[in-house]
Amino acid sequence: MSGENNDKQEELREGFDEWAHTYDQDVQTSMDSFPFAGYSETLTAVWQQAEAAPGMSVLDLGVGTGNLSKLLVESGCQVLGVDFSSEMLAKTREKLPQLALVQADLTAEEWSPALTRRFERIVSNYLFHEFPFETKLRILSRVARNNLAPNGRIVIGDITFPSAADLNRVRMERPDEWEEEFYWTAEKTREVLETAGWSVAYGQISFCAGVYVFTPPDNLTDLGNVPYLRILP
Ligand SMILES: C[S@@+](CC[C@H](N)C(=O)[O-])C[C@H]1O[C@@H](n2cnc3c(N)ncnc32)[C@H](O)[C@@H]1O
């Protein structure tokens, strides 16, 4: 990673360190507006789609203050939470002292040795909109190849829209709430991943939140090499 990117990641990480202290409260008070409309339902939907069961191994990417991991732990799952913010991790530790946690930047070239094992489920909530589409694909490829157990699945809740038209409509309708980040659209995600042989299921939960269930193919190729990507805007 270049020095410039390192500086940018450091700045982002510091932002999350600060936010950790008010995050849960902020989410609670903005459940009716963008981007947290549907947040609680999204947590539940990820948990349901993961079919969490006692003893199941789960990797929670961007664990934050532990709201998704809490549901999984309550179902008896063995969860490893990853986050680059030490303050977010400290909040999770207060809530779920038994949870295994690792501090790591998911955009880094090198990943922590703690992330060299496989999990029956890989889950995430409200993280991936931080990453440009190509970075999303890189992380998905990486965890599919290195971290997902055979017959496992990846379940991701996030800020996402059915189509670019829906995204633009919400952007126009809510100028005061809107923040420019890297929001998914189900149409583009499906098109690219299905071209690469992945199975993609999608459910819209609120006007701005939804859940993806991804199952990679057995003959996994690097999503960065999908030719279709080159003609995307
Ligand atoms: C909006 S919070 C969501 C937290 C939690 N999953 C939830 O549902 O409330 C995003 C989390 O992802 C973490 N994060 C953002 N970028 C990251 C990166 N590059 N590597 C690891 N964690 C990251 C942040 O520190 C933060 O805790």
The ligand as an SDF file (V2000), in Angstrom:
LIG
                    3D

 27 29  0  0  0  0  0  0  0  0999 V2000
  -20.1850    1.7130   10.6420 C   0  0  0  0  0  0  0  0  0  0  0  0
  -19.2220    0.6550   11.6400 S   0  0  0  0  0  0  0  0  0  0  0  0
  -20.1790   -0.8360   11.6850 C   0  0  0  0  0  0  0  0  0  0  0  0
  -19.8720   -1.6510   12.9000 C   0  0  0  0  0  0  0  0  0  0  0  0
  -20.7180   -2.9020   13.1410 C   0  0  0  0  0  0  0  0  0  0  0  0
  -20.4490   -3.9390   12.1770 N   0  0  0  0  0  0  0  0  0  0  0  0
  -22.1830   -2.5610   13.1790 C   0  0  0  0  0  0  0  0  0  0  0  0
  -22.9670   -3.2310   12.4970 O   0  0  0  0  0  0  0  0  0  0  0  0
  -22.5650   -1.6590   13.9110 O   0  0  0  0  0  0  0  0  0  0  0  0
  -17.8690    0.1870   10.5460 C   0  0  0  0  0  0  0  0  0  0  0  0
  -16.7590   -0.5240   11.2990 C   0  0  0  0  0  0  0  0  0  0  0  0
  -15.7880   -0.9860   10.3650 O   0  0  0  0  0  0  0  0  0  0  0  0
  -14.4990   -0.6560   10.8150 C   0  0  0  0  0  0  0  0  0  0  0  0
  -13.6410   -0.4830    9.6350 N   0  0  0  0  0  0  0  0  0  0  0  0
  -13.7530    0.4780    8.6850 C   0  0  0  0  0  0  0  0  0  0  0  0
  -12.7750    0.3390    7.7680 N   0  0  0  0  0  0  0  0  0  0  0  0
  -12.0470   -0.7460    8.1420 C   0  0  0  0  0  0  0  0  0  0  0  0
  -10.9090   -1.3990    7.6060 C   0  0  0  0  0  0  0  0  0  0  0  0
  -10.3100   -0.9390    6.5150 N   0  0  0  0  0  0  0  0  0  0  0  0
  -10.4260   -2.4800    8.2460 N   0  0  0  0  0  0  0  0  0  0  0  0
  -11.0170   -2.9480    9.3840 C   0  0  0  0  0  0  0  0  0  0  0  0
  -12.0890   -2.3580    9.9540 N   0  0  0  0  0  0  0  0  0  0  0  0
  -12.6060   -1.2860    9.3320 C   0  0  0  0  0  0  0  0  0  0  0  0
  -14.6780    0.6190   11.6380 C   0  0  0  0  0  0  0  0  0  0  0  0
  -13.6530    0.8050   12.5790 O   0  0  0  0  0  0  0  0  0  0  0  0
  -16.0360    0.3840   12.2840 C   0  0  0  0  0  0  0  0  0  0  0  0
  -15.9180   -0.2690   13.5150 O   0  0  0  0  0  0  0  0  0  0  0  0
  1  2  1  0
  2  3  1  0
  2 10  1  0
  3  4  1  0
  4  5  1  0
  5  6  1  0
  5  7  1  0
  7  8  2  0
  7  9  1  0
 10 11  1  0
 11 12  1  0
 11 26  1  0
 12 13  1  0
 13 14  1  0
 13 24  1  0
 14 15  1  0
 14 23  1  0
 15 16  2  0
 16 17  1  0
 17 18  1  0
 17 23  2  0
 18 19  1  0
 18 20  2  0
 20 21  1  0
 21 22  2  0
 22 23  1  0
 24 25  1  0
 24 26  1  0
 26 27  1  0
M  CHG  2   2   1   9  -1
M  END
$$$$
